[in-house]
């Protein structure tokens, strides 16, 4: 794969907490225009992978490139949706202001957003069904609404690569449907999206490619090739119960 066309390249990345390795020797080349699910048991390093790629936590070893260049040089091309629990929702700001923060990378920190940025932010809010809440304080929104606001902020950034950490956790069915629709819209625009995901039952429905991770890369590739009973058992060990099978691909799976 041409490194200059690879949205995200990770080479031999190792991350440790208190000298205990959380990720070991991870290497990936993510193809362009794909929806990629990152799947694995609790403590497998899924969120760590995203945070280390973004430089939010230190790496012991490894290089990360975005379209062939170091991430620091390509920040404008990357949108990040963190876990909702990691955000201070009591910060006194409204939904529109949060979404306009997605434009700062394009503006630079010393230029004030103007009418164009406001219009782009409102369009992003409309796409996630939250334009009627633009003036609402974020602390007054439900969990699903807060998640939609962060998705709108990433949309307003108009990135080429999106990294989303558990966007489906704690949201209602309507929000989950809205997120899936948004992911497919981004894909249709040629964007690349990586999503940390926990619901094995929806992996084949939501994602083109899947990364099975348990501290190391167990398997990575097109979902129909990689999301198999054998690979899931290698990833989850004895904590996995396969409820149904279609050839070698699980239709429904669950951890226990």
C-alpha positions as CSV (number, residue, x, y, z in Angstrom):
1,X,0.0,0.0,0.0
2,X,1.3,3.5,-0.9
3,X,2.1,5.2,2.4
4,X,1.2,8.6,1.1
5,X,-2.3,7.3,0.4
6,X,-2.7,5.4,3.7
7,X,-4.9,7.4,6.0
8,X,-3.4,5.9,9.1
9,X,-0.1,3.9,9.3
10,X,1.1,2.5,12.6
11,X,4.5,0.8,12.7
12,X,5.6,-1.4,15.7
13,X,3.8,0.7,18.3
14,X,4.2,-0.4,22.0
15,X,2.5,1.4,24.9
16,X,2.9,0.6,28.6
17,X,1.2,1.8,31.8
18,X,3.4,1.6,34.9
19,X,5.9,-0.5,33.0
20,X,3.1,-3.0,32.1
21,X,2.7,-3.3,28.3
22,X,-0.9,-2.5,27.1
23,X,-0.1,-2.7,23.4
24,X,2.7,-4.7,22.0
25,X,4.3,-4.2,18.6
26,X,1.1,-3.1,16.8
27,X,1.5,-2.4,13.0
28,X,-1.4,-1.4,10.7
29,X,-2.0,0.2,7.4
30,X,-5.6,1.4,7.2
31,X,-7.1,1.6,3.7
32,X,-8.8,4.7,2.6
33,X,-12.6,5.1,2.5
34,X,-13.4,2.3,4.9
35,X,-15.4,2.0,8.1
36,X,-13.1,0.1,10.5
37,X,-14.3,-1.4,13.8
38,X,-11.7,-1.9,16.6
39,X,-12.9,-4.9,18.6
40,X,-11.6,-6.8,21.6
41,X,-12.2,-7.6,25.3
42,X,-12.0,-5.1,28.1
43,X,-8.4,-4.1,28.8
44,X,-7.3,-5.1,25.2
45,X,-5.9,-1.6,24.5
46,X,-8.6,-0.4,22.1
47,X,-8.9,3.1,23.4
48,X,-5.2,3.2,24.1
49,X,-4.5,2.5,20.4
50,X,-6.5,5.6,19.4
51,X,-5.0,7.8,22.1
52,X,-1.4,6.8,21.4
53,X,-1.9,7.3,17.7
54,X,-3.1,10.9,18.4
55,X,-0.2,11.5,20.8
56,X,-2.5,11.9,23.8
57,X,-0.5,9.3,25.7
58,X,3.1,8.4,25.2
59,X,4.4,5.5,23.1
60,X,7.4,3.4,24.2
61,X,8.1,2.6,20.6
62,X,6.6,3.0,17.2
63,X,5.8,5.5,14.5
64,X,2.4,6.9,13.4
65,X,1.8,8.5,10.1
66,X,-1.3,10.2,8.6
67,X,-1.2,10.1,4.8
68,X,2.5,9.4,4.8
69,X,3.5,12.2,7.2
70,X,3.8,12.4,11.1
71,X,0.5,13.0,12.8
72,X,1.7,16.4,14.2
73,X,2.0,17.7,10.6
74,X,-1.4,16.4,9.6
75,X,-3.6,17.3,12.6
76,X,-6.1,19.2,10.4
77,X,-6.9,16.0,8.6
78,X,-7.9,14.1,11.7
79,X,-11.2,14.3,13.7
80,X,-11.4,12.7,17.1
81,X,-14.5,11.8,19.1
82,X,-13.5,10.9,22.6
83,X,-15.4,8.7,25.1
84,X,-18.3,10.7,26.5
85,X,-17.2,9.9,30.1
86,X,-13.9,11.6,29.6
87,X,-15.4,15.0,28.9
88,X,-16.3,17.7,31.5
89,X,-19.9,18.3,30.6
90,X,-20.3,20.9,33.3
91,X,-18.1,23.3,31.4
92,X,-20.2,26.5,30.8
93,X,-20.7,26.5,27.1
94,X,-23.5,25.8,24.6
95,X,-23.8,23.2,21.9
96,X,-23.0,25.6,19.0
97,X,-19.8,26.8,20.6
98,X,-18.7,23.2,21.2
99,X,-19.3,22.4,17.5
100,X,-17.5,25.6,16.3
101,X,-14.4,24.3,18.2
102,X,-14.0,21.9,15.4
103,X,-13.2,24.8,13.1
104,X,-10.3,26.1,15.2
105,X,-7.8,23.8,13.5
106,X,-8.7,25.4,10.1
107,X,-8.8,29.0,11.5
108,X,-5.8,29.0,13.9
109,X,-6.4,29.8,17.5
110,X,-6.1,33.6,17.1
111,X,-8.8,34.1,14.5
112,X,-12.3,34.4,15.8
113,X,-14.9,32.2,14.1
114,X,-17.2,34.2,11.8
115,X,-20.5,33.8,9.9
116,X,-19.0,31.0,7.7
117,X,-17.9,28.9,10.7
118,X,-21.2,29.5,12.4
119,X,-23.1,28.3,9.3
120,X,-20.8,25.2,9.0
121,X,-21.4,24.4,12.7
122,X,-25.2,24.7,12.3
123,X,-25.1,22.4,9.3
124,X,-23.2,19.8,11.3
125,X,-25.8,20.1,14.1
126,X,-28.5,19.7,11.5
127,X,-26.9,16.5,10.2
128,X,-27.0,14.9,13.7
129,X,-30.5,16.2,14.4
130,X,-29.4,18.7,17.0
131,X,-29.8,22.1,15.3
132,X,-32.8,22.9,17.6
133,X,-30.4,22.6,20.6
134,X,-27.7,25.0,19.4
135,X,-28.2,27.5,22.3
136,X,-28.6,24.8,25.0
137,X,-25.9,24.4,27.6
138,X,-24.2,21.0,27.1
139,X,-24.7,20.1,30.8
140,X,-28.5,20.2,30.1
141,X,-28.3,17.6,27.3
142,X,-28.9,13.8,27.6
143,X,-26.1,11.4,27.1
144,X,-27.2,10.6,23.6
145,X,-27.5,14.3,22.7
146,X,-24.1,15.0,24.1
147,X,-22.6,12.3,21.9
148,X,-24.3,13.8,18.9
149,X,-22.8,17.2,19.7
150,X,-19.3,15.7,19.7
151,X,-20.0,14.0,16.4
152,X,-21.2,17.3,15.0
153,X,-17.9,18.9,16.2
154,X,-15.9,16.3,14.3
155,X,-18.1,16.8,11.2
156,X,-17.5,20.6,11.3
157,X,-13.8,20.0,11.2
158,X,-14.2,18.4,7.8
159,X,-11.4,15.9,8.4
160,X,-10.4,13.0,6.1
161,X,-9.7,10.6,8.9
162,X,-11.9,10.1,12.0
163,X,-11.1,8.2,15.2
164,X,-14.1,7.5,17.4
165,X,-13.8,6.0,20.9
166,X,-16.9,4.0,21.8
167,X,-19.5,6.4,20.2
168,X,-22.3,3.9,20.7
169,X,-21.9,3.5,24.4
170,X,-24.8,4.7,26.5
171,X,-26.9,6.1,23.6
172,X,-30.5,5.4,22.8
173,X,-31.6,3.5,19.7
174,X,-32.4,6.7,17.8
175,X,-28.9,8.1,18.4
176,X,-27.3,4.8,17.4
177,X,-29.3,4.9,14.1
178,X,-28.2,8.5,13.6
179,X,-24.5,7.6,14.2
180,X,-24.7,4.7,11.8
181,X,-26.2,6.9,9.1
182,X,-23.5,9.5,9.7
183,X,-20.7,6.9,9.4
184,X,-22.1,5.8,6.1
185,X,-22.4,9.3,4.9
186,X,-18.7,9.9,5.8
187,X,-17.8,6.7,3.9
188,X,-19.7,7.9,0.8
189,X,-17.6,11.1,0.9
190,X,-14.4,9.0,0.8
191,X,-13.5,9.5,4.4
192,X,-11.9,6.9,6.6
193,X,-13.4,6.1,10.1
194,X,-12.0,4.0,12.9
195,X,-14.5,3.1,15.7
196,X,-13.7,1.5,19.0
197,X,-16.8,-0.9,19.3
198,X,-18.0,-3.3,21.9
199,X,-21.2,-4.9,20.4
200,X,-20.1,-8.0,18.5
201,X,-23.6,-8.5,17.2
202,X,-23.5,-5.4,15.0
203,X,-19.9,-5.6,13.7
204,X,-20.8,-7.3,10.4
205,X,-23.6,-4.8,9.8
206,X,-21.6,-1.6,10.6
207,X,-18.1,-2.1,9.4
208,X,-16.2,-2.9,6.2
209,X,-13.0,-3.9,8.0
210,X,-12.3,-5.0,11.5
211,X,-9.3,-5.0,13.8
212,X,-9.4,-7.8,16.4
213,X,-7.1,-6.6,19.2
214,X,-6.0,-8.1,22.5
215,X,-2.8,-6.2,23.4
216,X,-1.5,-7.4,20.0
217,X,-3.1,-7.5,16.6
218,X,-5.0,-10.8,16.4
219,X,-6.3,-10.1,12.9
220,X,-7.0,-7.2,10.6
221,X,-8.7,-7.0,7.3
222,X,-12.1,-7.1,5.5
223,X,-14.9,-8.0,8.0
224,X,-16.1,-11.1,6.0
225,X,-12.6,-12.5,6.1
226,X,-11.5,-11.6,9.6
227,X,-14.6,-11.7,11.8
228,X,-14.7,-15.5,12.1
229,X,-15.4,-17.8,15.0
230,X,-11.7,-18.9,15.1
231,X,-10.4,-15.4,15.2
232,X,-12.9,-14.3,17.9
233,X,-11.9,-17.2,20.1
234,X,-8.3,-16.3,19.7
235,X,-9.2,-12.7,20.7
236,X,-11.5,-13.4,23.6
237,X,-10.4,-16.8,24.8
238,X,-12.8,-18.6,27.0
239,X,-14.9,-15.5,27.6
240,X,-16.7,-15.9,24.3
241,X,-20.0,-17.7,23.6
242,X,-20.9,-18.1,19.9
243,X,-24.7,-18.2,19.7
244,X,-25.2,-18.8,16.0
245,X,-22.9,-19.6,13.1
246,X,-23.2,-19.1,9.4
247,X,-20.3,-21.1,7.9
248,X,-17.4,-19.7,9.9
249,X,-18.8,-16.3,10.5
250,X,-20.7,-15.7,13.8
251,X,-24.1,-13.9,13.3
252,X,-24.4,-13.2,17.0
253,X,-21.7,-13.4,19.6
254,X,-21.4,-12.3,23.2
255,X,-18.8,-12.1,25.9
256,X,-19.4,-13.5,29.4
